[in-house]
Amino acid sequence: MEKKIILIVGGGFGGVACALALAKDSRLYAKIMLVSDKPHLEYTPTLYQIVVGRSPLETCIPLSEIFSDGNVVCVADTIISVNLLEKKALGSSGSSYQFDYVVLALGSQTSYFNIPGLANFSLGFKSITEAVQLNRHILKLFNECKAPHGSADTKMHFVIVGAGASGVELAGELVCYTETLAKKYDIPKSLITIDLIEATSRILSSFLPTVALKVEKRLHGLGLNIFTNRPMQRAEVQELHLKGLTMKSDTIIWTAGTEPNELFAKIAGLTFDNKGRVIVDEYLRTRNFKHVFVVGDGAATPYSGMAQTAIREGTVAAKNIMNTLANSSLVIYEPKRPYYSLPVGPGWAATLIGPITVYGKIGWLLRKLANLRYFISILPFTKAIIVFRGGKILCKNCKICAPE
Ligand SMILES: Cc1cc2nc3c(=O)[nH]c(=O)nc-3n(C[C@H](O)[C@H](O)[C@H](O)COP(=O)(O)OP(=O)(O)OC[C@H]3O[C@@H](n4cnc5c(N)ncnc54)[C@H](O)[C@@H]3O)c2cc1C
């Protein structure tokens, strides 16, 4: 019997979970191919560490290490089109990938909500590349400020737009990082301002109000300014215009908007919800094609936009492909509310366990344990420990980044 080909597009949380679950299934008699535009998985929960000068080792996990046993063929290529009728995907390398089943795990991308100037005059915080750029940008500003005739003015004013989980995480770390840099560059701490901007009436609008309040208190305690009800209207060189307020800054960090990967909209035969996410059935298959599965940020399921959801969906899609091949009945995907663990500055996190939220050092330790648990779930134990310890290394000592 000829082996079926299962193609997974996207080597992030959903794609990796799906490939691992397929590879572990003892019934497997198929070729699993994972095509991703990056040769690594980006562990986004620790992305903020790169911005504050820590090593990307904990965030950048090579796919070759995850799939070192050779059960999954990993290919680095950017898929530019997918023909669901002909069961074929085309990569920017010119390679064509035939499949019997395909899992689209393409994730999401930054959305600027058509705000004028924003794409040109803001920095992003969604990928390792953007986090490294942000780190370099901050160091450059401190160098310029320290230089003869350098002024703090717009250089030491940092503005984070979007007070969701990633904006809050970044804000907490940035306060402490800029304090360390101020000491190092001998710049008075009082010259540094960090503002967190939110369009709605409170920070962390998708979290419980009690959690948001505690975190807000923590951010104020760290010396950060919070502006709510200030939707962004326009960005210009060194200037941002919010509703009723204009600010001068060299650093506008946009953390507010995401939308499904643009490739989804280019694939004929998919149907979408009003957020541009692909509509899937209870088995995570697309409406029109029973051999096409969508998982992660691109799927119109409850709680999408979270790594934990993408992982669960990837695992269920894998099970359903194997069950289809084995002529068994399919598993219904049951959405589950993800738990959260929100670090706010070094050594402090708000972590949900069961019905309670733990704050502070214990919350922080639980967060670290959650990272370790994920690494152990995808890597051999010793490699998982190396990755976990990688987050402690300063960037200048790590193999990935050249010293500044
Ligand atoms: C700063 C930050 C912090 C976060 N923290 C958390 C957290 O603490 N907890 C949590 O649950 N969630 C968190 N998230 C959300 C989480 O990262 C996403 O929900 C998750 O990554 C979605 O998984 P996915 O598999 O859909 O997409 P991704 O993990 O983004 O994977 C998509 C993959 O597809 C690849 N790809 C894209 N286009 C192509 C193409 N054309 N061809 C080939 N490959 C392609 C990408 O390179 C990527 O490898 C965070 C997100 C950010 C930005």
PDBQT file of the ligand as one rigid body, heavy atoms in Angstrom, charges set to zero:
ROOT
HETATM    1  C1  LIG A 501       4.849  38.396  22.379  1.00  0.00    +0.000 C 
HETATM    2  C2  LIG A 501       3.887  37.261  22.419  1.00  0.00    +0.000 A 
HETATM    3  C3  LIG A 501       3.714  36.547  23.587  1.00  0.00    +0.000 A 
HETATM    4  C4  LIG A 501       2.809  35.478  23.640  1.00  0.00    +0.000 A 
HETATM    5  N1  LIG A 501       2.661  34.805  24.811  1.00  0.00    +0.000 NA
HETATM    6  C5  LIG A 501       1.788  33.774  24.877  1.00  0.00    +0.000 A 
HETATM    7  C6  LIG A 501       1.636  33.053  26.098  1.00  0.00    +0.000 A 
HETATM    8  O1  LIG A 501       2.302  33.336  27.097  1.00  0.00    +0.000 OA
HETATM    9  N2  LIG A 501       0.743  32.028  26.119  1.00  0.00    +0.000 N 
HETATM   10  C7  LIG A 501       0.008  31.669  25.020  1.00  0.00    +0.000 A 
HETATM   11  O2  LIG A 501      -0.790  30.714  25.108  1.00  0.00    +0.000 OA
HETATM   12  N3  LIG A 501       0.124  32.346  23.849  1.00  0.00    +0.000 NA
HETATM   13  C8  LIG A 501       1.000  33.391  23.741  1.00  0.00    +0.000 A 
HETATM   14  N4  LIG A 501       1.137  34.078  22.571  1.00  0.00    +0.000 N 
HETATM   15  C9  LIG A 501       0.294  33.707  21.413  1.00  0.00    +0.000 C 
HETATM   16  C10 LIG A 501       0.921  32.542  20.649  1.00  0.00    +0.000 C 
HETATM   17  O3  LIG A 501       2.234  32.870  20.231  1.00  0.00    +0.000 OA
HETATM   18  C11 LIG A 501       0.104  32.204  19.398  1.00  0.00    +0.000 C 
HETATM   19  O4  LIG A 501      -1.236  32.031  19.753  1.00  0.00    +0.000 OA
HETATM   20  C12 LIG A 501       0.644  30.927  18.769  1.00  0.00    +0.000 C 
HETATM   21  O5  LIG A 501       1.946  31.151  18.291  1.00  0.00    +0.000 OA
HETATM   22  C13 LIG A 501      -0.265  30.463  17.627  1.00  0.00    +0.000 C 
HETATM   23  O6  LIG A 501       0.227  29.232  17.174  1.00  0.00    +0.000 OA
HETATM   24  P1  LIG A 501       0.123  28.893  15.613  1.00  0.00    +0.000 P 
HETATM   25  O7  LIG A 501       0.659  27.524  15.429  1.00  0.00    +0.000 OA
HETATM   26  O8  LIG A 501      -1.220  29.218  15.101  1.00  0.00    +0.000 OA
HETATM   27  O9  LIG A 501       1.083  29.974  14.921  1.00  0.00    +0.000 OA
HETATM   28  P2  LIG A 501       2.634  30.202  15.102  1.00  0.00    +0.000 P 
HETATM   29  O10 LIG A 501       3.121  29.633  16.365  1.00  0.00    +0.000 OA
HETATM   30  O11 LIG A 501       2.842  31.656  14.832  1.00  0.00    +0.000 OA
HETATM   31  O12 LIG A 501       3.239  29.377  13.911  1.00  0.00    +0.000 OA
HETATM   32  C14 LIG A 501       3.040  29.710  12.564  1.00  0.00    +0.000 C 
HETATM   33  C15 LIG A 501       4.229  29.165  11.802  1.00  0.00    +0.000 C 
HETATM   34  O13 LIG A 501       3.979  29.253  10.405  1.00  0.00    +0.000 OA
HETATM   35  C16 LIG A 501       5.135  29.756   9.753  1.00  0.00    +0.000 C 
HETATM   36  N5  LIG A 501       4.678  30.360   8.507  1.00  0.00    +0.000 N 
HETATM   37  C17 LIG A 501       3.976  31.504   8.368  1.00  0.00    +0.000 A 
HETATM   38  N6  LIG A 501       3.723  31.722   7.057  1.00  0.00    +0.000 NA
HETATM   39  C18 LIG A 501       4.280  30.690   6.388  1.00  0.00    +0.000 A 
HETATM   40  C19 LIG A 501       4.345  30.349   4.997  1.00  0.00    +0.000 A 
HETATM   41  N7  LIG A 501       3.790  31.118   4.073  1.00  0.00    +0.000 N 
HETATM   42  N8  LIG A 501       4.994  29.223   4.659  1.00  0.00    +0.000 NA
HETATM   43  C20 LIG A 501       5.581  28.426   5.594  1.00  0.00    +0.000 A 
HETATM   44  N9  LIG A 501       5.530  28.697   6.915  1.00  0.00    +0.000 NA
HETATM   45  C21 LIG A 501       4.885  29.812   7.297  1.00  0.00    +0.000 A 
HETATM   46  C22 LIG A 501       5.689  30.750  10.774  1.00  0.00    +0.000 C 
HETATM   47  O14 LIG A 501       7.026  31.052  10.561  1.00  0.00    +0.000 OA
HETATM   48  C23 LIG A 501       5.500  29.972  12.064  1.00  0.00    +0.000 C 
HETATM   49  O15 LIG A 501       6.571  29.093  12.268  1.00  0.00    +0.000 OA
HETATM   50  C24 LIG A 501       2.045  35.130  22.486  1.00  0.00    +0.000 A 
HETATM   51  C25 LIG A 501       2.230  35.851  21.293  1.00  0.00    +0.000 A 
HETATM   52  C26 LIG A 501       3.148  36.899  21.254  1.00  0.00    +0.000 A 
HETATM   53  C27 LIG A 501       3.345  37.657  19.958  1.00  0.00    +0.000 C 
ENDROOT
TORSDOF 0
